[in-house]
């Protein structure tokens, strides 16, 4: 489901005063959410904000974090067929690289897929 302009602004406007140096990332994320742009770019913008935020700013990121976890997932595919989806769970103190490595390890070591190549990609959750 595409968020409304009011929802997007309620997620991002509280961040503008405290993350002014990250204005480009905030504006990029706003545009991505308004246009239902590439979900991987949304995650990248989120981590740019998350990494720049100090401990005092993290509570202001909580609504955006909750929205991302509720609306994005990781699709796992092999040989042109879907295998599973993983929830997007964003952890405090984690950067984008750590998040991706954790997700890859989960699929690589916790699963027994026999495909030579397993693809993972962020996507918006599919409405039931």
DSSP file (Angstrom, degrees, kcal/mol; ACC not computed):
  #  RESIDUE AA STRUCTURE BP1 BP2  ACC     N-H-->O    O-->H-N    N-H-->O    O-->H-N    TCO  KAPPA ALPHA  PHI   PSI    X-CA   Y-CA   Z-CA
    1    1 A X              0   0    0      0, 0.0     2,-0.3     0, 0.0   124,-0.1   0.000 360.0 360.0 360.0 132.0    0.0    0.0    0.0
    2    2 A X        -     0   0    0      1,-0.1    32,-0.1    33,-0.0     2,-0.1  -0.590 360.0-122.8 -77.1 129.5    1.4    3.4   -1.0
    3    3 A X        -     0   0    0     -2,-0.3     2,-0.1    30,-0.3    33,-0.1  -0.383  25.9-115.6 -70.2 151.5    1.7    5.8    1.9
    4    4 A X     >  -     0   0    0      1,-0.1     4,-2.5    -2,-0.1     5,-0.2  -0.380  26.0-107.9 -79.3 164.6   -0.1    9.1    1.7
    5    5 A X  H  > S+     0   0    0      1,-0.2     4,-2.6     2,-0.2     5,-0.2   0.876 122.1  53.8 -59.6 -37.9    1.7   12.4    1.6
    6    6 A X  H  > S+     0   0    0      2,-0.2     4,-2.2     1,-0.2    -1,-0.2   0.903 108.8  48.1 -64.7 -41.5    0.6   13.1    5.2
    7    7 A X  H  > S+     0   0    0      2,-0.2     4,-1.4     1,-0.2    -2,-0.2   0.925 112.3  49.2 -63.7 -44.6    2.0    9.7    6.4
    8    8 A X  H  X S+     0   0    0     -4,-2.5     4,-2.0     1,-0.2     3,-0.5   0.940 112.9  46.5 -60.4 -48.1    5.3   10.3    4.6
    9    9 A X  H  X S+     0   0    0     -4,-2.6     4,-2.8     1,-0.2     5,-0.3   0.865 107.9  56.2 -65.4 -35.0    5.6   13.8    6.1
   10   10 A X  H  < S+     0   0    0     -4,-2.2     4,-0.3     1,-0.2    -1,-0.2   0.805 112.0  44.7 -66.9 -26.3    4.7   12.6    9.6
   11   11 A X  H  < S+     0   0    0     -4,-1.4    53,-0.3    -3,-0.5    -2,-0.2   0.849 125.4  29.0 -79.8 -37.0    7.6   10.1    9.3
   12   12 A X  H >X S+     0   0    0     -4,-2.0     3,-1.5    -5,-0.1     4,-1.0   0.795 101.9  71.4-101.6 -32.1   10.2   12.5    7.9
   13   13 A X  H >X S+     0   0    0     -4,-2.8     3,-0.7     1,-0.3     4,-0.6   0.872  94.8  56.7 -59.0 -39.0    9.4   16.0    9.1
   14   14 A X  H 34 S+     0   0    0     -5,-0.3     4,-0.5    -4,-0.3    -1,-0.3   0.732 105.7  54.3 -63.8 -17.7   10.5   15.3   12.7
   15   15 A X  H <> S+     0   0    0     -3,-1.5     4,-2.2     1,-0.1    -1,-0.2   0.764  89.0  77.6 -84.7 -26.2   13.9   14.3   11.4
   16   16 A X  H << S+     0   0    0     -4,-1.0    -2,-0.1    -3,-0.7    -1,-0.1   0.887  94.5  44.5 -56.8 -47.5   14.6   17.5    9.4
   17   17 A X  T >< S+     0   0    0     -4,-0.6     3,-0.5     1,-0.2    -1,-0.2   0.873 120.9  38.9 -68.2 -33.2   15.6   19.7   12.3
   18   18 A X  T 34 S+     0   0    0     -4,-0.5    -1,-0.2     1,-0.2    -2,-0.2   0.643 124.2  38.1 -93.2 -14.8   17.9   17.2   14.0
   19   19 A X  T ><  +     0   0    0     -4,-2.2     3,-2.1     1,-0.1    -1,-0.2  -0.229  69.8 141.6-125.3  43.5   19.4   15.6   10.9
   20   20 A X  G X   +     0   0    0     -3,-0.5     3,-1.5     1,-0.3     4,-0.2   0.824  69.4  60.3 -57.0 -34.1   19.8   18.8    8.8
   21   21 A X  G 3  S+     0   0    0      1,-0.3     3,-0.3    -3,-0.1    -1,-0.3   0.697 102.9  53.6 -68.0 -16.4   23.1   17.6    7.4
   22   22 A X  G <>  +     0   0    0     -3,-2.1     4,-2.3     1,-0.2    -1,-0.3  -0.009  69.4 124.9-104.7  27.6   21.3   14.7    6.0
   23   23 A X  H <> S+     0   0    0     -3,-1.5     4,-2.8     1,-0.2     5,-0.2   0.863  71.0  55.5 -56.5 -38.6   18.7   16.8    4.1
   24   24 A X  H  > S+     0   0    0     -3,-0.3     4,-2.7     1,-0.2    -1,-0.2   0.919 108.7  46.9 -62.0 -43.3   19.5   15.1    0.8
   25   25 A X  H  > S+     0   0    0     -3,-0.3     4,-2.6     2,-0.2    -2,-0.2   0.897 112.6  50.0 -65.6 -40.0   18.8   11.7    2.2
   26   26 A X  H  X S+     0   0    0     -4,-2.3     4,-2.3     2,-0.2    -2,-0.2   0.937 113.9  44.8 -63.5 -46.1   15.6   12.9    3.8
   27   27 A X  H  X S+     0   0    0     -4,-2.8     4,-2.4     2,-0.2    -2,-0.2   0.893 113.2  50.9 -65.7 -39.7   14.4   14.4    0.5
   28   28 A X  H  X S+     0   0    0     -4,-2.7     4,-2.5    -5,-0.2    -2,-0.2   0.930 111.6  47.5 -61.7 -44.9   15.5   11.4   -1.5
   29   29 A X  H  X S+     0   0    0     -4,-2.6     4,-2.7     2,-0.2     5,-0.2   0.896 109.9  53.1 -64.7 -39.7   13.6    9.1    0.9
   30   30 A X  H  X S+     0   0    0     -4,-2.3     4,-2.4     2,-0.2    -1,-0.2   0.935 111.1  46.2 -59.9 -46.4   10.5   11.3    0.6
   31   31 A X  H  X S+     0   0    0     -4,-2.4     4,-2.0     1,-0.2    -2,-0.2   0.914 112.5  50.6 -63.5 -42.7   10.6   11.1   -3.2
   32   32 A X  H  X>S+     0   0    0     -4,-2.5     5,-3.7     1,-0.2     4,-0.5   0.914 112.9  45.5 -61.5 -43.5   11.1    7.4   -3.1
   33   33 A X  H ><5S+     0   0    0     -4,-2.7     3,-0.5     3,-0.2   -30,-0.3   0.882 111.8  52.0 -69.5 -37.2    8.2    6.9   -0.7
   34   34 A X  H 3<5S+     0   0    0     -4,-2.4    -1,-0.2     1,-0.2    -2,-0.2   0.864 120.2  34.2 -65.9 -34.7    5.9    9.2   -2.7
   35   35 A X  H 3<5S-     0   0    0     -4,-2.0    -1,-0.2    -5,-0.2    -2,-0.2   0.361 108.9-117.9-100.6   4.8    6.6    7.4   -5.9
   36   36 A X  T <<5 -     0   0    0     -4,-0.5    -3,-0.2    -3,-0.5     3,-0.2   0.941  54.7-177.9  51.3  49.1    7.0    3.9   -4.4
   37   37 A X      < -     0   0    0     -5,-3.7     5,-0.1    -6,-0.2    -5,-0.0   0.041  39.6 -41.1 -69.6-178.1   10.5    4.0   -5.7
   38   38 A X    >>  -     0   0    0      1,-0.2     4,-1.5     3,-0.1     3,-0.6  -0.200  51.1-146.1 -52.1 121.2   13.1    1.2   -5.4
   39   39 A X  H 3> S+     0   0    0      1,-0.2     4,-2.2    83,-0.2     5,-0.2   0.817  96.8  59.6 -64.0 -30.3   12.8   -0.3   -1.9
   40   40 A X  H 3> S+     0   0    0     82,-0.3     4,-2.1     1,-0.2    -1,-0.2   0.869 104.2  50.5 -64.8 -35.3   16.5   -1.0   -1.8
   41   41 A X  H <> S+     0   0    0     -3,-0.6     4,-2.5     2,-0.2    -1,-0.2   0.858 107.3  54.6 -68.9 -34.9   17.2    2.7   -2.2
   42   42 A X  H  X S+     0   0    0     -4,-1.5     4,-2.5     2,-0.2    -2,-0.2   0.930 109.2  47.4 -60.5 -45.5   14.7    3.4    0.7
   43   43 A X  H  X S+     0   0    0     -4,-2.2     4,-2.5     2,-0.2    -2,-0.2   0.900 110.7  52.0 -63.8 -41.0   16.7    1.1    2.9
   44   44 A X  H  X S+     0   0    0     -4,-2.1     4,-1.8     2,-0.2    -2,-0.2   0.926 111.0  47.2 -62.1 -44.9   19.9    2.7    1.9
   45   45 A X  H  X S+     0   0    0     -4,-2.5     4,-2.2     2,-0.2    -2,-0.2   0.910 110.3  53.5 -62.4 -42.2   18.5    6.2    2.8
   46   46 A X  H  X S+     0   0    0     -4,-2.5     4,-3.1     1,-0.2    -2,-0.2   0.943 109.6  47.0 -57.8 -47.9   17.2    4.9    6.1
   47   47 A X  H  X S+     0   0    0     -4,-2.5     4,-2.6     1,-0.2    -1,-0.2   0.822 107.5  57.0 -67.5 -29.2   20.6    3.6    7.0
   48   48 A X  H  X S+     0   0    0     -4,-1.8     4,-1.4     2,-0.2    -1,-0.2   0.922 113.8  39.9 -63.7 -42.6   22.2    6.9    6.0
   49   49 A X  H  X S+     0   0    0     -4,-2.2     4,-1.5     2,-0.2    -2,-0.2   0.911 115.3  51.8 -69.6 -43.1   19.9    8.6    8.5
   50   50 A X  H  < S+     0   0    0     -4,-3.1    -2,-0.2     1,-0.2    -3,-0.2   0.889 110.6  48.0 -61.0 -42.4   20.3    5.9   11.1
   51   51 A X  H  < S+     0   0    0     -4,-2.6    -1,-0.2     1,-0.2    -2,-0.2   0.851 113.3  47.7 -68.4 -35.6   24.1    6.0   10.9
   52   52 A X  H  < S+     0   0    0     -4,-1.4    -1,-0.2    -5,-0.2    -2,-0.2   0.713  93.4  97.4 -78.5 -20.7   24.1    9.8   11.2
   53   53 A X     <  -     0   0    0     -4,-1.5     2,-0.1    -3,-0.1   -34,-0.1  -0.454  65.9-141.5 -75.6 138.1   21.7    9.9   14.1
   54   54 A X    >>  -     0   0    0     -2,-0.2     3,-1.7     1,-0.1     4,-1.3  -0.413  36.9 -93.6 -84.3 171.0   23.0   10.2   17.7
   55   55 A X  T 34 S+     0   0    0      1,-0.3     4,-0.5     2,-0.2     3,-0.2   0.830 126.7  57.1 -56.7 -33.5   21.4    8.3   20.5
   56   56 A X  T 34 S+     0   0    0      1,-0.2    -1,-0.3     2,-0.1     4,-0.2   0.715 108.1  47.7 -71.6 -19.1   19.1   11.3   21.3
   57   57 A X  T X> S+     0   0    0     -3,-1.7     3,-1.5     1,-0.1     4,-0.9   0.683  87.5  86.3 -92.9 -21.7   17.7   11.3   17.7
   58   58 A X  H >X S+     0   0    0     -4,-1.3     3,-0.9     1,-0.3     4,-0.8   0.837  82.4  58.7 -53.5 -39.0   17.0    7.5   17.6
   59   59 A X  H >4 S+     0   0    0     -4,-0.5     3,-0.6     1,-0.2     4,-0.4   0.857 102.7  54.9 -60.1 -30.9   13.5    7.9   19.2
   60   60 A X  H <4 S+     0   0    0     -3,-1.5     4,-0.4     1,-0.2     3,-0.3   0.752 105.8  52.6 -72.0 -22.5   12.6   10.2   16.3
   61   61 A X  H <X S+     0   0    0     -4,-0.9     4,-2.8    -3,-0.9    -1,-0.2   0.619  85.5  89.5 -83.7 -13.5   13.6    7.5   13.8
   62   62 A X  H <X S+     0   0    0     -4,-0.8     4,-2.7    -3,-0.6     5,-0.2   0.878  84.9  49.3 -56.1 -44.8   11.4    4.9   15.5
   63   63 A X  H  > S+     0   0    0     -4,-0.4     4,-2.2    -3,-0.3    -1,-0.2   0.906 113.7  46.9 -62.9 -38.6    8.2    5.6   13.4
   64   64 A X  H  > S+     0   0    0     -4,-0.4     4,-2.7   -53,-0.3    -2,-0.2   0.919 112.3  50.3 -66.6 -42.9   10.2    5.4   10.2
   65   65 A X  H  X S+     0   0    0     -4,-2.8     4,-2.5     1,-0.2    -2,-0.2   0.925 111.2  48.8 -59.1 -45.9   11.9    2.2   11.3
   66   66 A X  H  X S+     0   0    0     -4,-2.7     4,-2.0    -5,-0.2    -1,-0.2   0.895 111.0  50.2 -62.8 -40.4    8.5    0.7   12.2
   67   67 A X  H  X S+     0   0    0     -4,-2.2     4,-1.7    -5,-0.2    -2,-0.2   0.935 110.7  49.2 -63.3 -45.3    7.1    1.8    8.8
   68   68 A X  H  X S+     0   0    0     -4,-2.7     4,-1.9     1,-0.2     3,-0.2   0.926 112.8  47.1 -60.7 -45.3   10.0    0.2    7.0
   69   69 A X  H  < S+     0   0    0     -4,-2.5    19,-0.4     1,-0.2    -1,-0.2   0.841 114.8  47.1 -66.2 -32.5    9.7   -3.1    8.9
   70   70 A X  H  < S+     0   0    0     -4,-2.0    -1,-0.2    -5,-0.2    -2,-0.2   0.736 122.6  32.1 -80.1 -22.7    5.9   -3.2    8.3
   71   71 A X  H  < S+     0   0    0     -4,-1.7    54,-2.5    -3,-0.2     2,-0.3   0.534 108.9  63.1-117.0  -8.5    6.1   -2.4    4.6
   72   72 A X  E  <  +A  124   0A   0     -4,-1.9    16,-0.9    52,-0.3     2,-0.3  -0.869  51.1 169.9-119.8 153.7    9.3   -3.9    3.3
   73   73 A X  E     -AB 123  87A   0     50,-2.5    50,-2.3    -2,-0.3     2,-0.6  -0.934  34.5-109.4-148.4 170.7   10.6   -7.5    3.0
   74   74 A X  E     -AB 122  86A   0     12,-2.9    12,-2.8    -2,-0.3     2,-0.5  -0.941  27.7-149.0-109.4 122.7   13.4   -9.4    1.4
   75   75 A X  E     -AB 121  85A   0     46,-3.4    46,-1.9    -2,-0.6     2,-0.5  -0.781   7.1-158.5 -92.4 130.5   12.4  -11.7   -1.5
   76   76 A X  E     +AB 120  84A   0      8,-2.9     7,-3.4    -2,-0.5     8,-1.5  -0.951  20.2 168.7-113.3 122.8   14.6  -14.8   -1.9
   77   77 A X  E     -AB 119  82A   0     42,-2.9    42,-3.3    -2,-0.5     2,-0.3  -0.923  14.6-178.9-133.2 154.4   14.5  -16.4   -5.4
   78   78 A X  E >  S+AB 118  81A   0      3,-2.4     3,-1.9    -2,-0.3    40,-0.1  -0.967  70.9   1.6-152.2 140.6   16.4  -19.1   -7.3
   79   79 A X  T 3  S-     0   0    0     38,-0.6     3,-0.1    -2,-0.3    39,-0.1   0.846 129.3 -56.6  52.8  38.5   16.1  -20.4  -10.8
   80   80 A X  T 3  S+     0   0    0      1,-0.2     2,-0.4     0, 0.0    -1,-0.3   0.597 117.4 102.0  74.4  11.1   13.3  -18.0  -11.6
   81   81 A X  E <  S-B   78   0A   0     -3,-1.9    -3,-2.4     0, 0.0     2,-0.2  -0.970  74.6-111.3-129.6 145.8   11.0  -19.1   -8.7
   82   82 A X  E     +B   77   0A   0     -2,-0.4    -5,-0.3    -5,-0.2     3,-0.1  -0.499  28.3 178.9 -73.1 139.3   10.3  -17.6   -5.3
   83   83 A X  E     -     0   0A   0     -7,-3.4     2,-0.3     1,-0.4    -6,-0.2   0.792  57.8 -43.7-104.0 -46.0   11.7  -19.5   -2.3
   84   84 A X  E     -B   76   0A   0     -8,-1.5    -8,-2.9     2,-0.0    -1,-0.4  -0.973  46.1-116.4-170.0 173.4   10.7  -17.4    0.6
   85   85 A X  E     -B   75   0A   0     -2,-0.3     2,-0.4   -10,-0.2   -10,-0.2  -0.978  21.0-152.8-125.6 146.0   10.4  -13.9    2.0
   86   86 A X  E     -B   74   0A   0    -12,-2.8   -12,-2.9    -2,-0.4     2,-0.1  -0.902  22.4-114.1-113.9 144.0   12.3  -12.6    5.0
   87   87 A X  E     -B   73   0A   0     -2,-0.4     2,-0.8   -14,-0.2   -14,-0.2  -0.445  26.8-117.8 -71.5 151.0   11.1   -9.8    7.3
   88   88 A X        +     0   0    0    -16,-0.9     2,-0.6   -19,-0.4   -16,-0.1  -0.836  37.8 178.8 -87.3 112.1   13.1   -6.6    7.3
   89   89 A X        -     0   0    0     -2,-0.8     2,-0.5    10,-0.1   -24,-0.0  -0.949  12.5-157.9-119.7 108.7   14.3   -6.3   10.9
   90   90 A X        -     0   0    0     -2,-0.6     2,-0.4   -25,-0.2   -21,-0.1  -0.767   9.2-156.2 -93.6 123.0   16.5   -3.2   11.5
   91   91 A X    >   -     0   0    0     -2,-0.5     3,-1.6     4,-0.1     2,-0.1  -0.782  21.2-109.0-104.2 141.7   18.7   -3.5   14.6
   92   92 A X  T 3  S+     0   0    0     -2,-0.4     3,-0.1     1,-0.2    -1,-0.0  -0.400 104.8  23.5 -63.2 139.6   20.2   -0.6   16.5
   93   93 A X  T 3  S+     0   0    0      1,-0.3     2,-0.4   -43,-0.1    -1,-0.2   0.482  97.2 118.8  83.6   3.1   23.9   -0.2   16.0
   94   94 A X    <   -     0   0    0     -3,-1.6    -1,-0.3     4,-0.0     2,-0.2  -0.825  48.5-154.7-104.0 139.8   23.8   -2.0   12.6
   95   95 A X     >  -     0   0    0     -2,-0.4     4,-2.6    -3,-0.1     5,-0.2  -0.520  38.1 -92.9-101.0 178.1   24.8   -0.3    9.4
   96   96 A X  H  > S+     0   0    0      1,-0.2     4,-2.6     2,-0.2     5,-0.2   0.900 124.7  50.5 -59.5 -43.3   23.6   -1.3    5.9
   97   97 A X  H  > S+     0   0    0      1,-0.2     4,-2.7     2,-0.2    -1,-0.2   0.927 111.6  47.4 -62.5 -44.8   26.5   -3.6    5.2
   98   98 A X  H  > S+     0   0    0      2,-0.2     4,-2.5     1,-0.2    -1,-0.2   0.909 111.8  51.2 -62.7 -42.3   26.0   -5.5    8.5
   99   99 A X  H  X S+     0   0    0     -4,-2.6     4,-2.1     2,-0.2    -2,-0.2   0.936 112.7  45.3 -59.5 -47.5   22.3   -5.8    7.9
  100  100 A X  H  X S+     0   0    0     -4,-2.6     4,-2.7     1,-0.2    -2,-0.2   0.916 112.8  49.9 -65.4 -43.3   22.9   -7.2    4.4
  101  101 A X  H  X S+     0   0    0     -4,-2.7     4,-2.7     1,-0.2    -1,-0.2   0.903 110.2  51.0 -62.5 -40.4   25.6   -9.6    5.6
  102  102 A X  H  X S+     0   0    0     -4,-2.5     4,-1.9    -5,-0.2    -1,-0.2   0.910 112.3  46.9 -62.0 -41.8   23.3  -10.8    8.4
  103  103 A X  H  X S+     0   0    0     -4,-2.1     4,-1.7     2,-0.2    -2,-0.2   0.902 112.9  48.5 -67.6 -41.6   20.5  -11.4    5.9
  104  104 A X  H  X S+     0   0    0     -4,-2.7     4,-3.1     1,-0.2     5,-0.2   0.927 111.2  50.0 -64.4 -45.0   22.7  -13.2    3.5
  105  105 A X  H  X>S+     0   0    0     -4,-2.7     4,-3.1     1,-0.2     5,-0.6   0.879 106.2  57.1 -61.7 -37.6   24.2  -15.4    6.2
  106  106 A X  H  X5S+     0   0    0     -4,-1.9     4,-1.3    -5,-0.2    -1,-0.2   0.920 114.6  37.2 -59.8 -43.6   20.7  -16.3    7.4
  107  107 A X  H  X5S+     0   0    0     -4,-1.7     4,-0.7     2,-0.2     6,-0.3   0.902 120.5  46.6 -74.9 -41.0   19.8  -17.6    3.9
  108  108 A X  H  <5S+     0   0    0     -4,-3.1    -2,-0.2    -5,-0.2    -3,-0.2   0.909 126.2  24.3 -70.2 -42.9   23.1  -19.2    3.2
  109  109 A X  H  <5S+     0   0    0     -4,-3.1    -3,-0.2    -5,-0.2    -2,-0.2   0.724 122.5  48.9 -99.6 -23.6   23.7  -21.0    6.5
  110  110 A X  H  <<S+     0   0    0     -4,-1.3     2,-0.3    -5,-0.6    -3,-0.2   0.481 106.9  59.5 -95.8  -2.3   20.2  -21.5    7.9
  111  111 A X     <  -     0   0    0     -4,-0.7    -4,-0.0    -5,-0.1     0, 0.0  -0.808  67.2-142.9-123.5 163.1   18.7  -23.0    4.7
  112  112 A X        +     0   0    0     -2,-0.3     2,-0.1     2,-0.0    -4,-0.1  -0.165  37.2 160.3-117.9  39.6   19.5  -26.0    2.5
  113  113 A X        -     0   0    0     -6,-0.3    -2,-0.1     1,-0.1     5,-0.1  -0.393  27.6-159.9 -65.6 136.4   18.8  -24.6   -0.9
  114  114 A X        +     0   0    0     -2,-0.1    -1,-0.1     3,-0.0    -2,-0.0   0.513  52.9 115.6 -95.3  -6.6   20.4  -26.6   -3.7
  115  115 A X        -     0   0    0      1,-0.1     3,-0.2     2,-0.0    -2,-0.0  -0.324  66.1-136.2 -63.6 145.1   20.3  -23.9   -6.3
  116  116 A X  S    S+     0   0    0      1,-0.2     2,-0.5     0, 0.0    -1,-0.1   0.852  92.8  33.9 -69.7 -34.2   23.7  -22.6   -7.5
  117  117 A X        -     0   0    0      2,-0.0   -38,-0.6     0, 0.0     2,-0.5  -0.972  66.2-173.4-130.2 120.3   22.6  -19.0   -7.3
  118  118 A X  E     -A   78   0A   0     -2,-0.5     2,-0.4    -3,-0.2   -40,-0.2  -0.950  14.3-153.4-111.0 127.2   20.1  -17.6   -4.8
  119  119 A X  E     -A   77   0A   0    -42,-3.3   -42,-2.9    -2,-0.5     2,-0.4  -0.810   8.4-168.5-104.4 141.2   19.0  -14.0   -5.4
  120  120 A X  E     +A   76   0A   0     -2,-0.4     2,-0.3   -44,-0.2   -44,-0.2  -0.984  11.9 166.8-127.4 139.9   17.8  -11.7   -2.6
  121  121 A X  E     -A   75   0A   0    -46,-1.9   -46,-3.4    -2,-0.4     2,-0.2  -0.995  35.2-114.2-151.7 145.5   16.1   -8.3   -3.2
  122  122 A X  E     +A   74   0A   0     -2,-0.3   -82,-0.3   -48,-0.2     2,-0.3  -0.520  43.1 166.1 -72.4 146.8   14.2   -5.8   -1.1
  123  123 A X  E     -A   73   0A   0    -50,-2.3   -50,-2.5    -2,-0.2     2,-0.2  -0.984  41.2 -96.3-154.5 160.9   10.6   -5.3   -2.1
  124  124 A X  E     -A   72   0A   0     -2,-0.3   -52,-0.3   -52,-0.2   -53,-0.1  -0.572  55.6 -96.5 -74.5 144.3    7.4   -3.8   -0.9
  125  125 A X        -     0   0    0    -54,-2.5     2,-0.4    -2,-0.2    -1,-0.1  -0.337  38.4-118.5 -62.0 142.2    5.2   -6.3    0.9
  126  126 A X        -     0   0    0      1,-0.1     2,-0.1    -3,-0.1    -1,-0.1  -0.689  29.7-112.2 -83.5 132.4    2.5   -7.8   -1.3
  127  127 A X              0   0    0     -2,-0.4    -1,-0.1     1,-0.2     0, 0.0  -0.412 360.0 360.0 -64.8 138.3   -1.0   -7.1   -0.1
  128  128 A X              0   0    0     -2,-0.1    -1,-0.2    -3,-0.0    -2,-0.0   0.472 360.0 360.0 -72.3 360.0   -2.8  -10.2    1.0
